[in-house]
Amino acid sequence: MKKNCLECGEPLNGRIDKKFCSDYCRNTYNNKINKDSKNLIRNINNRLRKNHRLLSDLNTTGKTKVTRTKLLDGNFDFNYFTSIYKTKTGNTYYYIYNQGYLALDNDFYLLIKKE
C-alpha cells in the first residue's frame, strides 16, 4: 500500500517509514502543529525582553531606586520574571535574567543588576 505525504498528499518513494516528501513539507507540517505553543512562547519572550530592556535602561549604575509609576509608564509587566530570590531576612527579589527588583515602602523599587 502506497503512503502519501502528510502535508501535500504526494505519493512517497523510499523508506517504508517515510512521512514527508521533502524537508519543506516536514517543516510546514510541524510548524502548523506547533503554531499555538510557539506563539505563546514568543509572546512571553517578547514581554520578558521588554521588561529586561526597561530595567536595564533605568538601572545604569547597577543599583537604583525608582517609583512604581516610572516602571508602569514604561509598560513594565510585574507578572513576567525569570526567577525569584528570597533572602534570609525575608526580602523577595524578582529577576528578569540578570536585572532584578525589590519592592520597597511607598511604591518604590530597588533595581539591581546581578553580575
MIDREN-707002 format. One record per atom (N, C-alpha, C): x, z, y. Coordinates in pm, whole numbers, padded with zeros to 5 digits, always signed. Each point is the difference from the previous one (the first is absolute). Layout:
# residues N
XZY...
//
This chain:
# residues 115
+00084+00000-00118-00084+00000+00118+00089+00000+00125-00024-00093+00088+00077-00014+00123-00043+00105+00102+00100+00062+00064-00028+00096+00108+00012-00071+00134-00068+00057+00099+00005-00054+00135+00060+00103+00094+00059-00047+00109+00058+00085+00104-00109+00091+00056+00031+00129+00014-00098+00096+00052-00037-00027+00145+00088-00068+00074-00026-00024+00142-00069-00134+00023+00060-00110-00046-00052-00133+00034-00078-00067-00113+00012+00052-00123-00074-00055-00111+00066-00117-00070+00118-00039+00044+00073-00110-00064+00041+00040-00142+00007-00095-00094+00045+00032-00135+00147+00044+00000+00031+00099-00085+00135+00055-00006+00079-00062-00113+00126-00027+00026+00092-00049-00101+00115+00098-00011+00053+00017-00119+00117+00087-00015-00031+00121-00086+00051+00114+00043-00012+00123-00078-00146+00035-00029-00019+00068-00112-00135+00035-00045-00065+00105+00091+00083+00087+00062-00054+00108+00083+00001-00035+00150+00024-00124+00032+00003-00046+00139-00140+00012+00061-00006+00050+00128-00129+00020+00066-00018-00090+00123+00112-00048+00055-00006-00077+00125+00083-00126-00015-00041-00104+00071+00071-00128-00009+00123-00003+00090+00005+00087+00102+00114-00002+00094+00016+00137+00065+00114+00019+00066+00022+00123+00077-00100+00011+00113-00035-00112+00060-00097-00001+00109-00134+00059-00048-00050-00047-00115-00127+00050-00053+00010+00149-00037+00112+00040-00057+00020+00141-00037-00003+00089+00125+00073-00041+00102+00003+00078+00124-00136+00002+00069-00068-00112+00006-00133-00007+00063-00098+00091-00072-00001-00006-00131-00089+00082-00082+00027+00149+00025+00126+00041-00008+00035+00141+00018-00026+00048+00143+00021-00086+00098-00031+00037+00139-00150+00025+00019-00084-00081-00065-00146+00022+00007-00037+00132-00064+00059+00029-00115-00033+00124-00073+00039+00124+00080+00117-00005+00065+00054+00118+00069-00031+00003+00149-00085-00087+00047-00027-00014+00143-00047+00131+00064-00097+00068-00059-00055+00121+00060+00104+00110+00011+00073+00025-00107+00099+00108+00004+00114-00034+00094+00037-00127+00009+00107-00040+00091-00043+00018+00145-00126-00030+00031-00049+00020+00136+00002+00147+00038-00040+00087-00091+00002+00143+00027+00142+00047+00027+00092-00038-00084+00140+00040+00016+00057-00056+00130-00030-00125+00029+00049-00062+00124-00053+00074+00122-00128+00035-00001-00058+00070+00114+00061+00139+00018+00023+00071-00109+00061+00133+00009+00143-00012+00051+00076-00095-00053+00137-00019+00047+00006-00038+00147-00094-00081+00046-00006-00034+00143-00027+00122+00084-00091+00087-00045-00031+00123+00074+00120+00093+00005+00069+00015-00114+00120+00082-00004+00108-00056+00093+00015-00131+00001+00100-00064+00086-00031+00027+00147-00127-00011+00039-00038+00026+00140+00023+00146+00037-00036+00092-00091+00023+00143+00026+00150+00027+00016+00081-00055-00090+00145+00021+00004+00059-00055+00129-00044-00120+00039+00050-00061+00123-00033+00087+00121-00121+00054+00007-00040+00083+00113+00084+00127+00004+00018+00066-00114+00082+00121-00003+00144-00032+00041+00053-00111-00046+00137-00040+00036+00012-00025+00150-00100-00066+00056+00003-00030+00144-00009+00127+00085-00080+00095-00045-00019+00124+00077+00115+00098-00021+00066-00007-00114+00104+00097-00036+00137-00067+00003+00051-00021+00119+00129-00069+00015+00119+00094-00017-00021+00130+00015+00112+00095-00006+00015+00068-00136-00096-00016-00088+00005+00066-00130-00089+00122-00008-00039+00054+00116-00089+00117+00004-00070+00000+00136-00132-00015-00002-00077-00015+00123-00136+00066-00016-00056+00048+00113-00137+00050+00001-00088-00102+00070-00116-00027-00060-00099-00090+00063-00139+00060-00019-00093-00050+00079-00138+00047-00012-00074-00084-00103-00106+00056-00053-00086-00073-00093-00057-00124+00067-00035+00013+00128-00057-00111+00076+00097-00118+00004+00129+00029+00018+00100-00107+00006+00007-00074-00134-00008+00074-00111+00000-00063-00132-00126-00084-00020-00114+00056+00038-00127-00074-00016-00006-00122+00091+00059+00010+00119+00004-00116+00091+00080-00114-00062+00096+00033-00085+00078-00101-00070-00064-00042-00131-00125+00040-00022-00076-00031-00124+00062+00061-00124+00059+00117+00013+00056+00070-00116-00114+00046-00089+00015-00019-00131-00101+00040-00098+00056+00115-00083-00054+00119+00019+00048+00120-00068-00033+00001-00149-00078-00093-00048-00037-00005-00142+00106-00065-00087+00098-00067+00060+00100-00073-00078+00139+00057+00023+00062+00046-00107+00137+00051+00002+00057-00017-00140+00132+00009-00012+00063-00025-00130+00037+00128-00074+00019+00112+00071+00033+00124-00068-00033+00120+00087-00006+00116-00065-00027+00126+00067+00112+00097-00038+00048+00076+00099+00102+00102-00026-00050+00132+00055-00011+00101-00087-00043+00134+00043+00122+00090+00002+00019+00070+00112+00113+00090+00013-00034+00137-00057+00100+00084-00014-00022+00136-00050-00085+00082+00095+00004-00035+00129-00078+00072+00100-00144-00049+00008-00034-00103-00076-00138-00048-00004-00029-00120+00088+00100-00053+00068-00020-00121+00081-00011-00122-00090-00085-00093+00037-00018-00123-00077+00041-00120+00084+00104-00068-00045+00047-00122+00063-00056-00119-00077-00049-00097+00072-00047-00125-00059+00102-00108+00035+00039-00078-00100+00100-00104+00021-00057-00138-00026+00046-00094+00080-00019-00142-00025+00142-00052-00014+00042-00011-00125+00137-00035-00034+00095+00104+00060+00081-00034+00099+00094+00096+00055-00048+00065+00130-00114-00039+00050-00056+00057+00122-00107+00102-00036+00014+00121+00055-00095+00106-00032-00065+00059+00122-00107+00075-00024-00066+00070+00109-00056+00132-00051-00004+00098+00090-00051+00133-00027-00101+00035+00108-00119+00043-00040-00102+00041+00097+00040+00133+00061-00001+00007+00133+00029+00123+00073-00128+00047+00070+00011+00108+00075-00115+00050+00075-00035-00093+00115-00122+00011+00048-00050-00072+00118+00010-00152-00014-00028-00053-00118-00001-00145-00024+00135-00068+00029+00108+00072-00023+00133-00059+00009+00053-00025-00140+00089-00097-00011+00064-00032-00126+00150-00009+00019+00074+00057-00093+00144-00013-00001+00034-00119-00088+00069-00098+00058+00043-00117-00076+00146+00019-00038+00031-00026-00126+00136+00014-00046+00039-00122-00083+00130-00023-00005+00053-00110-00081+00091+00059-00106-00029-00033-00126+00081+00047-00112+00115-00099-00016+00120+00051+00001+00119-00086-00014+00032-00025-00143
//
